[in-house]
């Protein structure tokens, strides 16, 4: 179901829930598995990133996928095309629903990631392949220091359009840039938004954060939430509160979109 269809009306609590991704940024596979058990049925997907994968390898994503949980493998592949093709193929074999690469690796690398996912698709539906545009921890000053021209929004849109040209399914981007991506890319281009914090939460180490309602209103398809859920006294209840906010936002009138270029 596309974002435009979601905004247009028929959104149930379950479909809003399916678009909430919890970041399992925890120190061990055991701790992450226990958290996933607490959140089973309350969220749509779990993100496994560098910390857990470095500590435990593919054990956790394979375990979660075998239990029928959705997995977003957040390893941000960035290497020569042949290496990324092989890594993408192995990620798809794990049974994950999404994985990502750095758009700054270039169009050939992104095409290799797409091709690697397709090669592994014979056993089932291939995962979504997403491009990381600009990390949500980076400010305009950070971009200037590493030699990227323009504002974060300009850099994000430039990289999102490159990812679309490479045939990727979407991008990982801050909600602050989601509206601009919607104007620049096709309507079914997926936007996964990290840096989500309920209004009562602190930004912590994220420089560009948004509330769930703001992110959905700007055009995000999936929201990634970590510590506001995993650090809560009752993680399931915290997730339910965010899902309720998401559902309310999906029922608001759709954002007005300019033509897609």
N, C-alpha and C positions, 0 to 999 in steps of 0.2 A: 504494500500500500504506500503510495507516494506521500510526501509531506503535504502536497496541495490537497490530496484527498483527506488526509487527517484534519487539516485545518477546516475543510469544508463541512464537516459535521459528524459522521458516524464514528465517534470515539467512545469506546467503553473503557471502564476502569482497567480491564485486563490489557487492552491494547496500549494504554498509557503506561501501565506497569511494564509491559514488554520492552519499553524504550528506556528504562532506567538501568544503567550499567553501574555496578558497584566495583570500585577499585580495591582489590585485595592486596593492598600495600602493607603486608604483614611479614614478620620475620621468618616464618616457617610454613611448610605445606600443611602441617597439622593444625596450626592456628588458622590458616586460611580455610581449610576444609571445615573446621568447626564453625567459622563465621558463615560459610556458604550454607551449612546445614540450618543455622539460625534464620537465614534469609531465604531459604527455599520457598518458592511460591509468592514471595513478596517483591522480587525484582526480576528483571528479564534476562540479565546477563552479568557475568563476572569478568573483570579485567585482571589479567595476570601480566605483570610488568617485570622490569629488570631485576628488582630486588629478589623476588621469589624465584624467578627463572635462574638467576645466578646461583642462588643457594641450593635449589632443588632440581634444576633441570626441567624436563618436560613432564615430570610426575604429576603435578597438580592439574595442568590443562588437560592431560589425558584422562585423569581421574574424573574431573568435572564433566568432560564431554561424554564419558562412558555412563555417567549418571543422568544424562539428558539435559544438563545445564548448558546454557549458552556461554561461550567463552570468547572474549576479545583479547587476543594475544598482542600485547603492546610492547614490542621489541624494537620498533622503529628501524627496520633494516636499512642499511646505508653502506653499500659496497659496490664493487664492480658488477655489471649485469649478470654474468654467469654465476657468481656467488649468491646474488640475491635470488636468481631463478631457483637454485637448489634449495635455499632457505625457505622460499615461498612454498615450494612443493612439499617440504617436510612439515611446515606449519599447517598446510591443508590436510596432510595425512593425520595430524593430531585430532582432527574433527572440530577445529575451532570455527566459529561463525564469522569472525573478523580478524584481520591482522593489518599491520601498517608498515609503511616505509617512509623515509624522508623524501619529500618532494625535491629537496635541494640536491638529491642524487642524480637528477636529470631524467629526461624523457626515456632514454634507452633503459636505464635501470628500472624505472617504473613499468615499462612495457615488459621487462623480464619478470617482474613480480606478478604481473597479470598472467603471463604465460605459465609461470610455475604453478599458480593456483589452478589454472585450467587443466594442466597435465594431471593433477591429482583428483580431478573432478569425476573421473570415471566411476569411482566408488560411491558417488553421491553428489549433492549440490555443493558447488564450490563456495568457499568463504568470500565475503566482501573484502576487497583490497582497498585500503584507504591510504591517503597521503597525509603526513604531518606537514603542516605549513609553517607556522611560526609558533614556537613554544609559548604557552601562556605565562611563563615566568619572565619573558623578555619584554622590555620597554623600548620606546623609540630610541633612547640613548644607547641601549644595548645593541640594537640593530646598526646604528651608526658606527659603533666601535668595531663591529665585525664586518663592516663594509657593505651592508645591505642598504640600498637607497630607499628613501621614502618612509612613510609611516608604517606601523604594523599592518593596518588595513590594506594599504597598497601592496605590501609584500605578500600578504595572505592571498589576495585576489590573483596576483600574478602567478603564484604557485598553484592555486586551485585550478586556474585555467590550463596550466601545463599538465596537471594530473588528469583533467578531463580529456585533453588531447591524447594522453597516453592510454586512455581506455580504463582508467581506474573508476571505482564505484563512488568515491566520494573523498572527503577530507576530514581530518581532525583539526578543528579550529575554534578559537575563542568565540563566544556568543556575540562579542562586540563586533566581530567581522562577518557574522552569519548573514546579515541582511545584504551586505555587499556581494557575498558569494552567491546568494540567491539571484541577484540581478545579473551576475556575470556568467553563471553556469546553468545548465539545463535543469528543468524542474525536478527531475528524479535524482539529481545528484545528492548523495547522502552527506549530511553534516553531523558529525559526532562532536559534542562539545564538552570538554573538560572544564575545570575551574568553576564548577557549580557550587554555590554556597547558599543555603537558606538565608533569609534576611538577617536572622539572629546570629549567624556564624561569622567568625573572623576570616579574613582573606588568607591568613597564614603566609605561605611562600609563593602564592600566586599573585601576579601583578595585574592580570586582567580577568576579573571574576564577574559572575552574573548570578542572579537568582534563577530557579527553574522557570518561573513564569516569564522572565525577561528573555531567557534563551529560546524558549518555544515561540514566543511572540516574534522573535527575530528570524525564526525559520529553522531552528535546530531540529533534527530528527531523533537523535539519541543524546541523553545526558549522562555524563560520568560523574559520580559522586563518591568520595572516599571517606575521609575522616568524620564528616558530619553524620555518617551512618555507622561506620565501623568503630568509631570512638564513642558512640552513644551508649548510655546505660541499657537501653532496649533497642538494639539495631533494627529489629523488625518494625517496631512502632515508628522509629525515625524514618525508615523507608516508606512506610504507609503515608506519613505526613507529606513527604515529597511527591509521592504518586498522586495524592489528592490535589496538590498544587498544580502538578502537570496536567491532570485531567481537566481542571478548571481552565487552565490556559488554552488547552486544545479546543475547548468549547467557545472561546472568544472568537469574534469575527476574524477571518484570515487577514494577514498583513497585506497591504497593497504592494504588489510587486511591479517593478518596471519591466520592460521587455527584456528577454534574455538574449544576450549578445553572443 
